[in-house]
Amino acid sequence: MTLASASPRRQALLRALWIEFRSVPSLADEAGPLPDDGARRAEALALRKATEVATRVGEGLVLGADTIVECNGRLLGKPRDRNEARRFLRLLSGRSHRVVTALALVEAGGSRTVTGQEVTEVAVRPLMTEEIDAYVATDEPLDKAGGYAIQGVGGAFIEGVKGSFTNVVGLPLGRLRALLLRFGIDPLSRERWTDSARGQRAVGSSSRVADR
């Protein structure tokens, strides 16, 4: 499989399923005409990314993903700078918002394409200005949809999550498996887990030493 993204978070989540993949960041233009609706916009962008990469890799499945945050009638992507990150966090403070991640699987060199979406509701506790400023100073919010990372320091701002946690991180694993099943691929099949576990045991000790 090819992941049409350079996101380390999506790569880490994909590895959790023990799926072999390579990362080929999309060169698709994300500024072109897009639907106003958040879910449809995310799906259009995910498909655009996967389709662009599919034209370059030639064969195999290509996975595209796009995450967007909806709060109080506004669509929040990645903040352009620290000031916009502050504005995003002030908007999210004390409110619930929706995180929508759309996925697109495109068969490079073929004709099959499937898409899907996952929606998660996230509640943020009221935030003090000093908290927002300190968090933005870490630069963690700058490459995250909505301006926060639930799996990072930003997780301290979260009061509750209703739905898929991995969706908020950027790659809903349950939804991804459902889409892969439509191509006859089950990452949770006994054979795949057995083979992957053997590979993990074979390289486990040397990998741990190298990581340290």
VOTORTOR-716858 format. One line per 4 residues: their letters; for each residue x negated, y negated, z of N, C-alpha, C. Coordinates in Angstrom, 3 decimals, decimal comma, always signed. Each point is the difference from the previous one (the first is absolute). Layout:
// VOTORTOR-716858
A = X:Y:Z:X:Y:Z:X:Y:Z; ...
// end
This chain:
// VOTORTOR-716858
MTLA = -0,836:+1,188:+0,000:+0,836:-1,188:+0,000:-0,879:-1,249:+0,000; +0,526:-1,070:-0,593:-0,683:-1,289:+0,013:+0,849:-0,992:+0,775; -0,611:-0,678:+0,957:+0,674:-1,036:+0,763:-0,307:-1,343:-0,633; +1,044:-0,693:-0,451:-0,188:-1,289:-0,677:-0,128:-1,121:+1,029
SASP = -0,964:+0,147:+0,901:-0,173:-0,963:+1,076:-1,380:+0,162:+0,614; -0,527:-1,108:+0,507:-1,263:+0,042:+0,740:+0,249:-0,097:+1,493; +1,256:+0,024:+0,427:+0,351:-0,174:+1,403:-0,574:+1,115:+0,859; -0,839:-0,326:+0,974:-0,527:+1,043:+0,889:+1,088:+0,649:+0,835
RRQA = +1,076:-0,727:+0,287:+1,089:+0,571:+0,785:+0,744:+1,060:-0,804; +0,275:-0,284:-1,257:+0,685:+0,994:-0,828:-0,897:+1,204:-0,259; -1,282:-0,233:-0,166:-0,921:+1,115:-0,185:-0,029:+0,900:+1,220; -0,036:-0,602:+1,191:-0,037:+0,797:+1,230:+1,272:+0,823:+0,163
LLRA = +1,148:-0,588:-0,318:+1,259:+0,727:+0,121:+0,080:+1,134:-1,009; -0,505:-0,232:-1,204:+0,020:+1,056:-1,016:-0,904:+1,156:+0,414; -1,121:-0,316:+0,611:-0,892:+1,056:+0,491:+0,676:+0,830:+1,088; +0,912:-0,612:+0,745:+0,686:+0,727:+1,066:+0,800:+1,175:-0,551
LWIE = +0,401:-0,072:-1,258:+0,711:+1,104:-0,644:-0,944:+0,980:-0,673; -1,311:-0,245:+0,151:-1,017:+0,860:-0,614:+0,213:+0,120:-1,513; +0,365:-1,117:-0,597:+0,155:-0,050:-1,449:-1,302:-0,516:-0,610; -0,508:+0,706:-0,976:-1,190:-0,470:-0,690:+0,396:-1,141:-0,935
FRSV = -0,726:-1,103:+0,079:+0,336:-1,146:-0,841:-1,232:-0,856:-0,215; +0,109:-0,857:-0,991:-1,002:-1,040:-0,202:+0,719:-1,342:-0,020; -0,712:-1,036:+0,363:+0,595:-1,330:+0,051:-0,441:-0,801:-1,223; +0,980:-0,473:-0,765:-0,254:-0,857:-1,158:+0,909:-1,225:+0,151
PSLA = -0,522:-1,098:+0,528:+0,837:-1,182:+0,215:+0,667:-0,486:-1,285; +1,245:-0,381:+0,115:+0,753:-0,474:-1,154:-0,467:-1,386:-0,433; +0,021:-0,216:-1,300:-0,313:-1,309:-0,581:+1,262:-0,680:-0,518; +1,144:+0,532:+0,377:+1,277:-0,538:-0,492:+0,223:-1,422:+0,491
DEAG = +0,617:-0,794:-0,839:+0,358:-1,371:+0,350:+1,220:+0,036:+0,928; -0,175:-0,441:+1,236:+1,100:+0,017:+0,965:+0,764:-1,317:+0,024; -0,387:-0,922:-0,884:+0,634:-1,320:+0,011:+1,084:-0,137:-1,064; +0,212:+1,039:-0,793:+1,003:-0,082:-1,055:+1,410:-0,008:+0,551
PLPD = +1,016:-0,068:-0,883:+1,403:-0,032:+0,431:+0,350:+1,225:+0,837; +0,687:-0,249:+1,129:+0,361:+1,077:+0,914:+1,414:-0,235:+0,533; +0,701:+1,068:+0,404:+1,337:-0,170:+0,589:-0,065:-0,816:+1,284; +1,082:-0,673:+0,311:+0,076:-0,780:+1,235:+0,205:+0,894:+1,214
DGAR = +0,711:+1,100:-0,183:+0,255:+0,928:+1,091:-1,304:+0,655:+0,451; -0,225:+0,041:+1,331:-1,270:+0,496:+0,528:-0,305:+1,432:-0,372; +0,982:+0,904:+0,152:-0,227:+1,407:-0,298:-0,284:+0,213:-1,487; +0,772:-0,660:-0,850:-0,212:+0,142:-1,441:-1,330:-0,630:-0,421
RAEA = -0,386:-1,086:+0,657:-1,282:-0,637:-0,295:-1,157:+0,943:+0,347; +0,064:+0,604:+1,191:-1,052:+0,924:+0,410:-0,082:+1,187:-0,948; +1,149:+0,520:-0,415:+0,002:+1,135:-0,918:-0,587:-0,385:-1,356; +0,345:-1,172:-0,490:-0,550:-0,453:-1,286:-1,517:-0,135:+0,074
LALR = -0,492:-0,518:+1,111:-1,446:-0,169:+0,146:-0,705:+1,340:+0,149; +0,579:+0,924:+0,765:-0,603:+1,327:+0,149:-0,097:+0,701:-1,345; +1,070:-0,096:-0,792:+0,005:+0,636:-1,315:-0,985:-0,684:-0,935; -0,094:-1,311:+0,079:-0,931:-0,750:-0,830:-1,442:+0,409:+0,296
KATE = -0,320:+0,142:+1,278:-1,358:+0,394:+0,392:-0,331:+1,409:-0,485; +0,926:+0,939:+0,246:-0,258:+1,385:-0,386:-0,116:+0,151:-1,511; +0,858:-0,687:-0,737:-0,013:+0,095:-1,460:-1,298:-0,549:-0,582; -0,480:-1,098:+0,556:-1,244:-0,589:-0,505:-1,169:+0,948:+0,214
VATR = -0,087:+0,583:+1,185:-1,105:+0,921:+0,288:+0,124:+1,263:-0,854; +1,221:+0,461:-0,221:+0,217:+1,209:-0,805:-0,546:-0,159:-1,413; +0,041:-1,212:-0,532:-0,527:-0,214:-1,355:-1,516:+0,133:-0,040; -0,646:-0,124:+1,165:-1,462:+0,068:+0,036:-0,549:+1,364:+0,417
VGEG = +0,742:+0,731:+0,845:-0,540:+1,273:+0,490:+0,274:+1,155:-0,948; +1,027:-0,122:-0,826:+0,214:+0,992:-1,050:+0,849:+1,192:+0,365; -0,168:+0,562:+1,205:+0,774:+1,185:+0,368:+0,187:+0,068:+1,510; +0,945:+0,845:+0,402:+0,276:+0,174:+1,417:+1,046:-0,966:+0,521
LVLG = +0,379:+0,182:+1,262:+0,989:-0,872:+0,628:-0,674:-1,251:+0,547; +0,670:-1,127:-0,184:-0,472:-1,284:+0,529:+1,046:-0,516:+0,977; -0,455:-0,371:+1,183:+0,892:-0,515:+1,036:-0,188:-1,503:+0,158; +1,092:-0,741:-0,195:+0,000:-1,434:+0,246:+0,886:-0,312:+1,189
ADTI = -0,358:-1,019:+0,767:+0,784:-0,363:+1,177:-0,008:-1,508:+0,174; +1,095:-0,506:+0,542:+0,063:-1,414:+0,322:+0,876:-0,183:+1,234; -0,480:-0,825:+0,925:+0,718:-0,249:+1,248:+0,365:-1,474:+0,105; +1,221:-0,246:+0,421:+0,440:-1,371:+0,179:+0,809:-0,080:+1,294
VECN = -0,060:-1,155:+0,649:+0,728:-0,231:+1,243:+1,126:-0,991:-0,265; +1,187:+0,310:+0,515:+1,161:-0,876:-0,132:+0,405:-0,483:+1,388; +0,039:-1,318:+0,189:+0,383:-0,551:+1,300:+0,791:-1,281:-0,184; +1,177:-0,028:+0,587:+0,823:-1,215:-0,017:+0,219:-0,535:-1,412
GRLL = +0,201:+0,924:-0,944:+0,254:-0,389:-1,377:-1,229:-0,319:-0,826; -1,190:+0,163:+0,565:-1,237:-0,295:-0,732:-0,775:+1,275:-0,288; -0,670:+0,030:-1,133:-0,877:+1,105:-0,359:-1,435:-0,403:+0,320; -0,683:+0,823:+0,794:-1,363:-0,307:+0,414:-0,960:+1,038:-0,562
GKPR = -0,916:-0,464:-0,821:-1,067:+0,871:-0,474:-1,228:-0,183:+0,874; -1,172:+0,003:-0,625:-1,231:-0,246:+0,748:-0,224:-1,508:+0,098; -0,302:-0,504:+1,189:-0,226:-1,452:+0,132:-1,217:-0,434:-0,808; +0,105:-1,174:-0,604:-1,092:-0,514:-0,835:-1,160:-0,538:+0,829
DRNE = +0,289:-0,428:+1,218:-1,045:-0,552:+0,856:+0,471:+0,055:+1,448; -0,834:-0,513:+0,920:+0,340:+0,051:+1,417:+1,250:-0,819:+0,324; +0,172:-1,118:-0,652:+1,177:-0,826:+0,271:+1,288:+0,738:-0,362; -0,016:+0,680:-1,150:+1,205:+0,748:-0,380:+0,202:+1,185:+0,940
ARRF = -1,085:+0,624:+0,459:+0,123:+1,098:+0,964:+0,677:-0,491:+1,278; -0,376:-1,192:+0,444:+0,651:-0,581:+1,184:+1,499:-0,212:-0,248; +0,342:-0,512:-1,168:+1,412:-0,233:-0,313:+0,776:+1,315:-0,021; -0,608:+1,035:-0,563:+0,657:+1,307:-0,026:+0,271:+0,488:+1,421
LRLL = -1,001:-0,081:+0,855:+0,131:+0,519:+1,363:+1,003:-0,812:+0,815; +0,063:-1,299:-0,228:+1,009:-0,811:+0,685:+1,405:+0,410:-0,444; +0,139:+0,335:-1,275:+1,298:+0,446:-0,506:+0,389:+1,348:+0,593; -0,963:+0,914:+0,118:+0,276:+1,338:+0,524:+0,241:-0,001:+1,506
SGRS = -0,544:-0,978:+0,700:+0,061:-0,051:+1,463:+1,436:+0,065:+0,524; +0,249:+0,980:+0,882:+1,312:+0,135:+0,624:+1,094:+0,507:-0,920; -0,358:+0,505:-1,166:+0,996:+0,471:-0,969:-0,302:+1,436:-0,428; +1,013:+0,609:-0,586:-0,186:+1,271:-0,694:-0,153:-0,284:-1,487
HRVV = -0,782:+0,829:-0,675:-0,171:-0,153:-1,444:-0,047:+1,381:-0,652; +0,133:+0,007:-1,299:-0,053:+1,251:-0,767:-1,328:+0,102:-0,729; -0,575:+1,186:+0,054:-1,189:+0,303:-0,798:+0,414:+0,980:-1,086; -0,190:-0,395:-1,242:+0,376:+0,833:-1,149:-1,268:+0,410:-0,739
TALA = -0,212:+1,291:-0,127:-1,091:+0,500:-0,833:+0,593:+0,811:-1,138; -0,359:-0,362:-1,216:+0,425:+0,744:-1,179:-1,164:+0,820:-0,511; +0,298:+1,200:-0,454:-0,997:+0,899:-0,565:+0,369:+0,341:-1,435; -1,015:+0,163:-0,833:+0,215:+0,438:-1,385:-1,041:+1,054:-0,341
LVEA = +0,470:+1,130:-0,497:-0,893:+1,047:-0,495:+0,142:+0,061:-1,518; -1,102:-0,185:-0,682:-0,010:-0,013:-1,462:-0,923:+1,110:-0,490; +0,498:+0,783:-0,930:-0,791:+1,075:-0,592:-0,818:-0,563:-1,154; -1,288:-0,205:+0,243:-0,869:-0,537:-1,048:-0,096:+1,007:-1,147
GGSR = +0,152:-0,488:-1,200:-0,036:+0,877:-1,163:+1,287:+0,767:-0,207; +0,989:-0,240:+0,834:+1,292:+0,665:-0,110:+1,117:-1,020:-0,037; +1,196:+0,458:+0,327:+1,149:-0,896:-0,093:+0,789:-0,096:+1,304; -0,422:+0,733:+1,032:+0,797:+0,035:+1,227:-0,401:-1,122:+0,939
TVTG = +1,017:-0,637:+0,552:-0,185:-1,071:+0,978:+1,093:+0,112:+1,050; -0,374:-0,080:+1,274:+0,998:-0,023:+1,064:-0,338:-1,148:+0,951; +1,026:-0,583:+0,569:-0,193:-1,093:+0,957:+0,860:+0,245:+1,225; -0,359:-0,636:+1,082:+0,771:+0,104:+1,227:-0,365:-1,118:+0,955
QEVT = +0,836:-0,199:+0,995:-0,209:-1,082:+0,968:+0,216:+0,501:+1,409; -0,667:-0,634:+0,940:+0,218:+0,253:+1,415:+0,195:-1,346:+0,687; +0,968:-0,067:+0,907:+0,288:-1,240:+0,726:-0,089:+0,271:+1,494; -0,741:-0,848:+0,707:-0,167:+0,121:+1,444:+0,320:-1,340:+0,648
EVAV = +0,717:+0,048:+1,120:+0,301:-1,216:+0,742:-0,993:-0,142:+1,153; -0,604:-1,178:+0,104:-1,020:-0,264:+1,011:+0,409:-1,214:+0,826; -0,067:+0,132:+1,318:+0,328:-1,108:+0,900:-1,288:-0,572:+0,585; -0,144:-1,309:-0,087:-1,178:-0,697:+0,530:+0,420:-0,793:+1,241
RPLM = -0,773:+0,122:+1,049:+0,318:-0,765:+1,211:-0,307:-1,479:-0,223; +0,555:-0,888:+0,832:-0,337:-1,421:-0,127:-1,500:-0,219:+0,193; -0,595:-0,782:-0,877:-1,446:-0,226:+0,020:-0,315:-1,434:+0,406; -1,013:-0,155:+0,812:-0,462:-1,323:+0,379:-0,958:-0,533:-1,065
TEEI = -0,066:-1,312:-0,125:-0,883:-0,614:-0,997:-1,438:+0,442:+0,194; -0,422:+0,104:+1,255:-1,379:+0,409:+0,280:-0,269:+1,423:-0,493; +0,995:+0,877:+0,118:-0,147:+1,376:-0,480:-0,148:+0,023:-1,514; +0,842:-0,760:-0,651:-0,040:-0,042:-1,458:-1,347:-0,520:-0,483
DAYV = -0,469:-1,082:+0,601:-1,279:-0,579:-0,408:-1,149:+0,978:+0,225; +0,003:+0,665:+1,142:-1,073:+0,948:+0,302:+0,024:+1,170:-0,977; +1,197:+0,471:-0,341:+0,110:+1,125:-0,926:-0,440:-0,398:-1,402; +0,440:-1,149:-0,456:-0,374:-0,451:-1,343:-1,511:-0,188:-0,094
ATDE = -0,637:-0,405:+1,092:-1,443:-0,203:+0,003:-0,770:+1,289:-0,244; +0,638:+1,156:+0,226:-0,661:+1,281:-0,272:-0,036:+0,324:-1,488; +0,810:-0,714:-0,792:+0,155:+0,223:-1,447:+0,690:+1,323:-0,330; +0,456:+0,740:+1,012:+0,716:+1,246:-0,278:+1,260:-0,228:-0,832
PLDK = +0,717:-1,123:+0,199:+1,258:-0,169:-0,736:-0,158:-0,282:-1,495; -1,189:-0,350:-0,458:-0,133:-0,605:-1,327:+0,266:+0,944:-1,160; -0,181:+1,298:+0,163:+0,273:+0,902:-1,125:+1,133:+0,964:+0,335; +0,917:-0,466:+0,860:+1,123:+0,843:+0,411:+1,321:-0,666:-0,359
AGGY = +0,906:+0,758:-0,585:+1,335:-0,537:-0,285:+0,658:-0,437:+1,299; +0,527:-1,214:+0,018:+0,620:-0,526:+1,196:-0,963:-0,638:+0,969; -1,306:+0,200:-0,206:-0,995:-0,655:+0,833:-0,338:+0,705:+1,291; +0,232:+1,327:+0,072:-0,405:+0,732:+1,197:-0,287:+1,461:-0,354
AIQG = -0,806:+0,647:+0,846:-0,314:+1,420:-0,171:+0,522:+0,757:+1,214; +1,033:+0,806:-0,188:+0,594:+0,716:+1,122:-0,970:+1,015:+0,578; -0,929:+0,508:-0,830:-0,964:+0,985:+0,462:-1,237:-0,645:+0,600; -0,026:-1,338:+0,049:-1,142:-0,723:+0,536:+0,395:-0,827:+1,209
VGGA = -0,666:-1,154:+0,142:+0,303:-0,895:+1,120:+1,450:-0,465:-0,053; +0,525:-0,164:-1,212:+1,376:-0,457:-0,156:+1,025:+0,923:+0,626; -0,370:+1,250:+0,270:+0,923:+0,928:+0,634:+0,437:-0,459:+1,380; -0,801:-0,875:+0,633:+0,346:-0,508:+1,323:+1,193:-0,950:-0,042
FIEG = +0,376:-0,453:-1,195:+1,130:-0,912:-0,145:+1,326:+0,724:-0,213; -0,047:+1,306:-0,192:+1,179:+0,744:-0,424:+0,785:+0,539:+1,191; +1,306:-0,269:+0,000:+0,886:+0,511:+1,053:+0,634:+1,323:-0,366; +0,254:+0,210:-1,274:+0,652:+1,240:-0,403:-0,078:+0,222:-1,493
VKGS = +0,071:+1,280:-0,383:-0,024:+0,389:-1,406:+1,127:+0,992:-0,232; +0,856:-0,291:-0,958:+1,094:+0,900:-0,353:-0,228:+0,501:-1,416; -0,492:+1,252:-0,083:-0,319:+0,552:-1,308:-1,431:+0,492:-0,055; -0,530:+0,093:-1,204:-1,325:+0,560:-0,228:-1,109:-0,956:+0,437
FTNV = -0,862:+0,470:+0,911:-1,148:-0,802:+0,424:-1,018:-0,128:-1,129; -0,254:+1,104:-0,734:-0,993:-0,060:-1,070:+0,447:-0,932:-1,118; +1,302:-0,210:-0,117:+0,504:-0,971:-0,963:-0,505:-1,397:+0,328; -0,003:-0,343:+1,290:-0,450:-1,328:+0,417:-1,499:-0,152:-0,232
VGLP = -0,748:+1,088:+0,133:-1,434:-0,031:-0,277:-0,253:-0,197:-1,496; +0,903:+0,526:-0,834:-0,141:-0,231:-1,432:+0,210:+1,187:-0,910; +0,241:+1,200:+0,586:+0,214:+1,179:-0,842:+0,894:+0,991:+0,739; +1,309:-0,008:-0,274:+0,922:+0,905:+0,699:-0,217:+1,447:-0,426
LGRL = -0,585:+0,785:+0,891:-0,414:+1,348:-0,377:+1,186:+0,913:-0,274; +1,083:-0,160:+0,740:+1,176:+0,835:-0,263:+0,588:-0,253:-1,367; +0,090:-1,262:-0,371:+0,525:-0,352:-1,316:-0,948:+0,478:-1,095; -1,303:-0,116:+0,233:-0,972:+0,461:-0,990:+0,138:+1,496:-0,239
RALL = +0,152:+0,767:+1,073:+0,157:+1,443:-0,177:+1,248:+0,316:-0,820; +1,097:-0,725:+0,267:+1,232:+0,238:-0,747:-0,202:-0,248:-1,494; -0,771:-1,027:-0,340:-0,264:-0,283:-1,411:-0,928:+1,050:-0,611; -0,995:+0,436:+0,764:-0,921:+1,028:-0,510:+0,731:+1,311:-0,255
LRFG = +0,984:+0,315:+0,826:+0,770:+1,228:-0,197:+0,713:+0,010:-1,341; +0,331:-1,173:-0,501:+0,671:-0,077:-1,304:-0,949:+0,351:-1,138; -1,303:-0,012:+0,291:-0,996:+0,463:-0,969:-0,462:+1,417:+0,321; +0,672:+0,648:+0,948:-0,377:+1,359:+0,371:-1,212:+0,071:+0,903
IDPL = -0,344:-1,106:+0,655:-1,170:-0,046:+0,878:+0,466:-0,184:+1,437; -0,422:+0,912:+0,882:+0,340:-0,130:+1,413:-1,286:-0,078:+0,813; -0,367:-1,184:+0,495:-1,235:-0,128:+0,780:+0,040:+0,770:+1,317; +1,193:+0,445:+0,425:+0,119:+0,746:+1,250:+0,102:+1,509:-0,220
SRER = -0,215:+0,467:-1,228:+0,082:+1,427:-0,254:-1,121:+0,731:+0,736; +0,257:+1,229:+0,391:-0,972:+0,783:+0,758:-1,328:+0,131:-0,760; +0,077:+0,208:-1,314:-1,219:+0,195:-0,769:-0,875:-1,248:+0,013; +0,615:-1,165:-0,173:-0,784:-1,239:-0,029:-0,643:-0,260:+1,350
WTDS = +0,755:+0,227:+1,094:-0,553:-0,257:+1,325:-1,113:+0,982:+0,318; +0,165:+1,266:-0,390:-1,036:+1,001:+0,272:-1,283:-0,337:-0,743; +0,128:-0,337:-1,301:-1,182:-0,340:-0,787:-0,682:-1,248:+0,546; +0,793:-1,015:+0,353:-0,569:-1,240:+0,512:-0,688:+0,219:+1,334
ARGQ = +0,603:+0,832:+0,851:-0,596:+0,263:+1,303:-1,344:+0,687:-0,150; -0,104:+0,920:-0,963:-1,283:+0,653:-0,242:-1,052:-1,018:-0,398; +0,400:-0,935:-0,890:-0,936:-1,026:-0,425:-0,416:-0,908:+1,135; +0,979:-0,326:+0,866:-0,311:-0,854:+1,140:-0,982:+0,687:+0,935
RAVG = +0,179:+1,307:+0,261:-0,896:+0,710:+0,895:-1,393:+0,094:-0,591; -0,064:+0,127:-1,333:-1,299:+0,168:-0,646:-0,854:-1,244:+0,114; +0,629:-1,185:-0,013:-0,769:-1,247:+0,034:+0,156:-0,739:+1,311; +0,790:+0,561:+0,931:+0,347:-0,730:+1,210:-1,167:-0,456:+0,830
SSSR = -0,933:+0,897:+0,321:-1,085:-0,370:+0,914:-0,917:-1,040:-0,609; -0,377:+0,153:-1,278:-0,899:-0,976:-0,620:+0,672:-1,344:-0,158; +1,331:-0,001:-0,272:+0,708:-1,266:-0,155:+0,035:-0,782:+1,301; +0,201:+0,719:+1,111:+0,061:-0,701:+1,276:-1,327:-0,643:+0,350
VADR = -1,094:+0,701:-0,289:-1,310:-0,573:+0,272:-0,234:-1,223:-0,844; +0,383:+0,087:-1,291:-0,223:-1,127:-0,916:+0,814:-1,216:+0,425; +1,244:+0,263:+0,473:+0,850:-1,131:+0,390:-0,586:-0,772:+1,163; -0,683:+0,664:+0,870:-0,556:-0,675:+1,160:-1,341:-0,676:-0,315
// end
